[in-house]
């Protein structure tokens, strides 16, 4: 395998293990087996397991950032963002990293930096949309609508993992009612575009 192919295979394997079995199941030996490489290569490319986790997180964050920049440039950026943050595998992986961050300070720092970057981007988009045609005093501020969308999406995913869905449809309808009042009816779903 060429260097970049090996590195990518190791990152892919790490991500897959995290999604299938959680971050605690990630070991250099298991990653190497799944990637089809010698376990020494995991340390050759990443140095430490923290470095591997950080690289995996950064790669996913960059992919999400590019997708969200594109979505936020659509004619309905808040609807596009709402569609995007409902991406269950990405959100599930984020939740694994959040759990990992409880035990590894380096991961926590990386998530903090990334979260601040995303929040600033989301807030800028929401502020622009809401400044064009202020939705009225009975709707949340741009800060509140951004936090509402992201927190509801993550919380619903956590509950779905425990097969709890009571109130989910009502909460989704509540968020989407706000979005309708801000951007109008959703014209096209992001996943269909």
N, C-alpha and C positions, 0 to 999 in steps of 0.2 A: 504494500500500500504506500502511496506517496504521502508525504508529511501532512499536507492539508486534509487529505482524505482520512488519514488515521485520526487526526485531531477531531475532525467532524464526526467520525464514527464513535469516538469516545464520548463526545458531547451528546450525540443522539442516544447512545446507550444509557447515559446518566439520566437524561430526561425521561426516557421510556421506563426505566426502573422506578423513578420517582412517581410517575403517573400510575404505574401498575401496583407498586408495593409500598410506596412512601419513601421519604428521604432516608429513614433508618436502614432501609434495605440496600442502600448504595455502599458498596465497598470496591476497592481497586480490583479485586479478583472478579467480582460479579460484573463490573463494568467491562473489564477486559474480555471476559467470556462472551458477553453479549455483543461487544464490538468486534470480536474475532481477532484480538491482538494479545500480545504478551502483557501481563499485568505490570511489568516494569515500565512499559510505555505510558501508562497512566501518569506515573510520577515524572517520567521524562518530559512529557508535554505540559504538565500542570504543577509539578512541584509538591503540592500538598492537596489533601482532599478539600480543604477550604478553597484553594485556588480553583479546583475543578468545579465546585459548587458555584463559585463566583462567576467563572467563565460561562457556565451553563445558564445562570441567571441573566448575565449581561447579554448573551446571545438572544435569549427569548425577549428580553426587554427591548433590544434594538429592533427585532422583528416586529414587536407590538408597536413600538414608536413609529416605525415607517408606515405600518398599516393604519395607525390612528391619524397620522398627519394627512394621509390620503382621505380617510373618512371625514376628518374635520374640514376638509376643503370642499366637501360636497355642498349641495344647495340646502341640505338639512343636516347640519353638523351634529346637533344634539341627538337627533334620531339615529344617525350613523354611529355615534359613540355608544348609545344605548344598545344597539344591535351588537356592536363589537364586544362590549363588556359582558354580554351574555354567552360568550364563547366558553362553554363549560371546560374543555380540556385546558385552555390557557388559564382560566380562573382557578381550576383545581391545582395546576402546577404552582401558581402564585401562592396559594394557600399552603402548599407543601414547603415553599421557601419561607413563608411567615413562621410556620411551625419550627423549621430548622433554625431560624434567626433567634428563637428563644434560647438556643443552646450554643450558638456560634456568633460572637460579636462581629466578626468580619462580614458575615452575611447580613446582619442587621444594618450595618453601616451602608452596605451596597443597596439594600432595599430602601433605606431612608433617602439616599441620593436619587434613586430612580423614581420613587414615589413623589418626591418634590418636583422633579422634572415633569412627570405626567400631570400632576395637579396643576402646575403653572400653565401647561399647554391647554388642559381642559378648561381652566378658568378663563383664559384668554379667549377661547372660542365661545364659551357661554356668554361672556361679557359683551363680545361683539354682536352676537345674535340678539341678546336682550336689549342692547342699546339702540338697535335699528327700529324696533317697535316695542317699547316697554310694555310688558304684559299686564301691568297693574299692580296695585299694592297687595292684593291677596295671593300673589305667587311668591315663591321663595326668591331670594337673591341669587345671582350667578353662583356664588360660593355654595349656597345651600343646595341648589339644584345639582351641581356637580357631585357634592358629597352624597346626596340622596341617591343618585343613580349608581354610583360606585359601591356604596355601602349596602344598598338593597340587593344589588346583584350578587355580591360576595356572601351576604348572609343567607340568601335563598339557596345558593349552591351548597353552603354548609348544611343547611337543614335538609336539602334533598339527599345528601349523603347518608342521613339518618332516616330517610324515608318519611320526613315530616313535610307536609305541604299545606297545612291549614293556613289560610289567609294569604297564600302566595298569589293566587289569581287576583285577589282584591288589591294587594300591594302593587303588583305590576300595573293594574288598571289605574291606580292612583298616580304612579310615576308617569305613565303614558298620557293621562289626562293633563298633567302639567306640560308635557312636551307638546301636545296638541295646542294648548293655549299659547305656547311660546312660538312654535314653528308651523302650526297648522297640522292637518292630517298627514300622516306618513304617506309619501308618494310612492316610493319603491323601497323594498327591503334591501338592506346592504348585501345580504347573502344571495339575493337574486340578481344583483347588479354585476 
